[in-house]
């Protein structure tokens, strides 16, 4: 058997093993997504309180796991109490149900912050429609 043959067989076996692990951890393990969401909901107030200190990747991942599009806003009332609220009326000034909650993330570059964690809601009753992290460009 040549090196090329051995390498091909090894590569195929590694690919199948990686696919199996991905399926298990990402899709098949019951309750994994819900566990991560619940943990993120518990971690978010701590991150807000300490000014988002820590690993930036972990902080962003916690935010994205915490707030989920399609969830009712009432689920996050305690978390929204720590955010700034923006209401968006129609262009004619008529009140709407568009509400955005924001937390500022200071990464040390001056100003109010370098990015905003944003949760946008609409509807009656309000439902989360978008979750994103927006850079602040000065």
C-alpha positions as CSV (number, residue, x, y, z in Angstrom):
1,X,0.0,0.0,0.0
2,X,1.4,3.4,-1.0
3,X,1.5,6.4,1.3
4,X,-1.2,8.1,-0.9
5,X,-3.6,5.2,-0.3
6,X,-3.0,5.1,3.4
7,X,-3.5,8.9,3.6
8,X,-6.8,8.6,1.6
9,X,-8.2,5.9,3.8
10,X,-7.2,7.8,7.0
11,X,-8.7,11.0,5.6
12,X,-12.0,9.3,4.8
13,X,-12.2,7.7,8.3
14,X,-11.4,11.0,9.9
15,X,-14.1,12.7,7.9
16,X,-16.7,10.2,8.8
17,X,-15.7,10.4,12.5
18,X,-15.9,14.2,12.4
19,X,-19.3,14.1,10.8
20,X,-20.6,11.7,13.4
21,X,-19.4,13.9,16.2
22,X,-20.9,17.0,14.6
23,X,-24.2,15.3,14.2
24,X,-24.2,14.1,17.8
25,X,-23.2,17.4,19.4
26,X,-25.1,19.8,17.1
27,X,-28.3,17.9,16.4
28,X,-28.9,14.6,18.0
29,X,-28.0,15.1,21.7
30,X,-31.4,15.9,23.2
31,X,-31.7,19.2,25.0
32,X,-28.3,20.5,24.2
33,X,-29.5,23.8,22.6
34,X,-31.9,24.4,25.4
35,X,-29.2,23.7,28.0
36,X,-26.9,26.2,26.3
37,X,-29.8,28.8,26.1
38,X,-30.6,28.4,29.8
39,X,-26.9,28.7,30.8
40,X,-26.5,31.8,28.6
41,X,-29.6,33.4,30.3
42,X,-27.9,32.8,33.7
43,X,-24.6,34.1,32.5
44,X,-25.8,37.3,30.7
45,X,-26.6,39.3,33.9
46,X,-23.2,38.5,35.3
47,X,-21.5,39.7,32.1
48,X,-23.6,42.9,32.2
49,X,-22.7,43.5,35.8
50,X,-19.0,43.1,35.2
51,X,-18.9,45.3,32.1
52,X,-18.5,42.4,29.7
53,X,-15.0,41.5,31.0
54,X,-13.6,38.3,29.6
55,X,-13.0,36.5,26.4
56,X,-14.7,38.4,23.6
57,X,-15.7,35.3,21.6
58,X,-17.3,33.7,24.7
59,X,-19.2,37.0,25.4
60,X,-20.6,37.2,21.9
61,X,-21.5,33.5,21.9
62,X,-23.3,33.9,25.3
63,X,-25.3,36.8,23.8
64,X,-26.3,34.9,20.7
65,X,-27.4,31.8,22.8
66,X,-29.3,33.9,25.3
67,X,-31.7,35.8,23.1
68,X,-33.5,33.8,20.4
69,X,-35.6,35.1,17.5
70,X,-39.2,34.0,17.9
71,X,-39.1,34.0,21.7
72,X,-41.7,36.2,23.5
73,X,-40.2,39.3,25.0
74,X,-41.8,38.5,28.4
75,X,-39.2,35.7,28.8
76,X,-36.5,38.3,29.0
77,X,-38.1,41.1,31.1
78,X,-35.5,40.9,33.9
79,X,-32.6,40.9,31.4
80,X,-34.1,43.9,29.5
81,X,-34.2,45.9,32.7
82,X,-30.4,46.2,32.5
83,X,-30.5,47.6,28.9
84,X,-31.2,50.9,27.2
85,X,-34.6,50.9,25.4
86,X,-35.2,52.5,22.1
87,X,-38.7,52.8,20.6
88,X,-39.2,53.3,16.9
89,X,-42.3,55.2,15.8
90,X,-43.7,55.2,12.3
91,X,-42.4,58.1,10.1
92,X,-45.6,60.0,10.8
93,X,-44.9,59.7,14.5
94,X,-47.5,57.0,15.3
95,X,-46.3,54.7,18.1
96,X,-45.4,51.2,17.0
97,X,-44.4,48.0,18.8
98,X,-40.8,48.2,17.4
99,X,-38.5,48.2,20.4
100,X,-34.8,47.6,20.6
101,X,-32.8,46.9,23.7
102,X,-29.1,47.7,23.7
103,X,-26.1,47.1,25.9
104,X,-22.9,49.0,25.1
105,X,-19.6,47.0,24.9
106,X,-16.5,49.0,25.7
107,X,-13.4,47.4,24.3
108,X,-11.2,50.2,25.3
109,X,-11.2,52.4,22.3
110,X,-12.9,55.4,23.9
111,X,-16.4,56.9,23.6
112,X,-19.5,55.2,25.0
113,X,-18.4,51.9,23.6
114,X,-17.1,50.0,20.6
115,X,-20.1,47.8,19.9
116,X,-23.8,47.4,20.9
117,X,-25.5,44.2,21.7
118,X,-29.0,44.6,20.2
119,X,-32.3,42.8,20.5
120,X,-35.1,44.0,18.3
121,X,-38.7,43.2,19.0
122,X,-42.1,43.7,17.4
123,X,-45.6,42.5,17.7
124,X,-48.5,42.4,20.1
125,X,-47.5,40.7,22.3
126,X,-43.8,41.5,21.5
127,X,-41.6,38.8,20.1
128,X,-37.8,38.9,19.5
129,X,-37.3,39.3,15.7
130,X,-33.6,40.0,15.5
131,X,-30.5,39.6,17.6
132,X,-27.2,41.2,16.5
133,X,-23.9,42.8,17.6
134,X,-23.4,46.2,15.9
135,X,-20.0,48.0,15.8
136,X,-20.0,51.7,16.7
137,X,-18.2,53.6,14.1
138,X,-17.0,57.0,15.4
